[in-house]
Amino acid sequence: MTEQVHVIPHNDNWAVRVANRERVESTHTTKDAAIAAGRTLAESLKAELKLHNLSGTISESNSHGNDPRNTPG
């Protein structure tokens, strides 16, 4: 199974968290900063990047590695 990196709301900030790990990898004051950090981590892990909105639902998903589709995008 492909590893997943999540950008999630965390208290009054945003956090980057790898699925199935207890601790967050990093926290950020803006969502954009968290997305940049999450993208870098997802690329290094060849993982899926899952972006959440303030309510906690996934708003976007990007593959950085073993993409199951053969088409870009």
BALOBA-1460 file (C-alpha; in Angstrom, 3 decimals):
// residues 73
<rec num="1" residu="m" x="0.000" y="0.000" z="0.000"/>
<rec num="2" residu="t" x="1.198" y="3.487" z="-0.846"/>
<rec num="3" residu="e" x="2.186" y="5.702" z="2.048"/>
<rec num="4" residu="q" x="0.087" y="8.836" z="2.578"/>
<rec num="5" residu="v" x="1.097" y="12.319" z="3.713"/>
<rec num="6" residu="h" x="-1.747" y="14.501" z="5.011"/>
<rec num="7" residu="v" x="-1.955" y="18.283" z="5.366"/>
<rec num="8" residu="i" x="-4.481" y="18.780" z="8.157"/>
<rec num="9" residu="p" x="-5.869" y="21.557" z="10.367"/>
<rec num="10" residu="h" x="-4.099" y="21.398" z="13.737"/>
<rec num="11" residu="n" x="-5.268" y="23.677" z="16.559"/>
<rec num="12" residu="d" x="-5.044" y="27.166" z="14.987"/>
<rec num="13" residu="n" x="-2.346" y="26.067" z="12.525"/>
<rec num="14" residu="w" x="-1.776" y="23.461" z="9.814"/>
<rec num="15" residu="a" x="0.192" y="20.244" z="10.210"/>
<rec num="16" residu="v" x="1.887" y="17.670" z="8.016"/>
<rec num="17" residu="r" x="1.291" y="14.114" z="9.182"/>
<rec num="18" residu="v" x="2.212" y="10.734" z="7.714"/>
<rec num="19" residu="a" x="-0.649" y="8.238" z="7.975"/>
<rec num="20" residu="n" x="-0.280" y="5.616" z="10.725"/>
<rec num="21" residu="r" x="2.271" y="7.700" z="12.635"/>
<rec num="22" residu="e" x="1.280" y="9.173" z="15.981"/>
<rec num="23" residu="r" x="3.149" y="12.456" z="15.764"/>
<rec num="24" residu="v" x="2.892" y="15.235" z="13.224"/>
<rec num="25" residu="e" x="5.997" y="15.832" z="11.115"/>
<rec num="26" residu="s" x="5.727" y="19.628" z="11.231"/>
<rec num="27" residu="t" x="3.325" y="22.482" z="11.970"/>
<rec num="28" residu="h" x="2.871" y="25.703" z="9.985"/>
<rec num="29" residu="t" x="0.993" y="28.965" z="10.425"/>
<rec num="30" residu="t" x="-0.397" y="28.881" z="6.859"/>
<rec num="31" residu="k" x="-1.893" y="26.138" z="4.746"/>
<rec num="32" residu="d" x="0.384" y="27.081" z="1.834"/>
<rec num="33" residu="a" x="3.492" y="26.530" z="3.958"/>
<rec num="34" residu="a" x="2.136" y="23.176" z="5.132"/>
<rec num="35" residu="i" x="1.366" y="22.149" z="1.539"/>
<rec num="36" residu="a" x="4.924" y="22.992" z="0.457"/>
<rec num="37" residu="a" x="6.392" y="20.953" z="3.320"/>
<rec num="38" residu="g" x="3.941" y="18.110" z="2.708"/>
<rec num="39" residu="r" x="4.742" y="18.024" z="-1.011"/>
<rec num="40" residu="t" x="8.478" y="17.821" z="-0.302"/>
<rec num="41" residu="l" x="7.915" y="14.972" z="2.164"/>
<rec num="42" residu="a" x="5.527" y="13.139" z="-0.192"/>
<rec num="43" residu="e" x="8.045" y="13.382" z="-3.027"/>
<rec num="44" residu="s" x="10.833" y="11.983" z="-0.844"/>
<rec num="45" residu="l" x="8.617" y="9.114" z="0.366"/>
<rec num="46" residu="k" x="7.044" y="8.577" z="-3.090"/>
<rec num="47" residu="a" x="3.707" y="8.918" z="-1.323"/>
<rec num="48" residu="e" x="0.190" y="10.261" z="-1.889"/>
<rec num="49" residu="l" x="-0.344" y="13.843" z="-0.721"/>
<rec num="50" residu="k" x="-3.820" y="14.377" z="0.774"/>
<rec num="51" residu="l" x="-4.938" y="17.967" z="1.371"/>
<rec num="52" residu="h" x="-7.715" y="18.508" z="3.898"/>
<rec num="53" residu="n" x="-9.970" y="21.535" z="4.327"/>
<rec num="54" residu="l" x="-10.871" y="23.149" z="7.654"/>
<rec num="55" residu="s" x="-13.665" y="20.645" z="8.290"/>
<rec num="56" residu="g" x="-11.138" y="17.808" z="7.960"/>
<rec num="57" residu="t" x="-12.437" y="16.295" z="4.722"/>
<rec num="58" residu="i" x="-10.019" y="15.605" z="1.880"/>
<rec num="59" residu="s" x="-10.252" y="18.323" z="-0.752"/>
<rec num="60" residu="e" x="-7.420" y="17.223" z="-3.050"/>
<rec num="61" residu="s" x="-5.127" y="14.240" z="-3.592"/>
<rec num="62" residu="n" x="-1.854" y="14.080" z="-5.538"/>
<rec num="63" residu="s" x="0.400" y="11.132" z="-6.281"/>
<rec num="64" residu="h" x="4.174" y="11.500" z="-5.907"/>
<rec num="65" residu="g" x="5.496" y="8.099" z="-6.819"/>
<rec num="66" residu="n" x="3.698" y="4.917" z="-7.709"/>
<rec num="67" residu="d" x="0.729" y="6.450" z="-9.536"/>
<rec num="68" residu="p" x="-1.830" y="3.750" z="-10.336"/>
<rec num="69" residu="r" x="-2.879" y="5.666" z="-13.473"/>
<rec num="70" residu="n" x="-0.774" y="5.809" z="-16.619"/>
<rec num="71" residu="t" x="-1.944" y="9.295" z="-17.571"/>
<rec num="72" residu="p" x="-0.451" y="12.491" z="-16.158"/>
<rec num="73" residu="g" x="-2.591" y="14.889" z="-14.203"/>
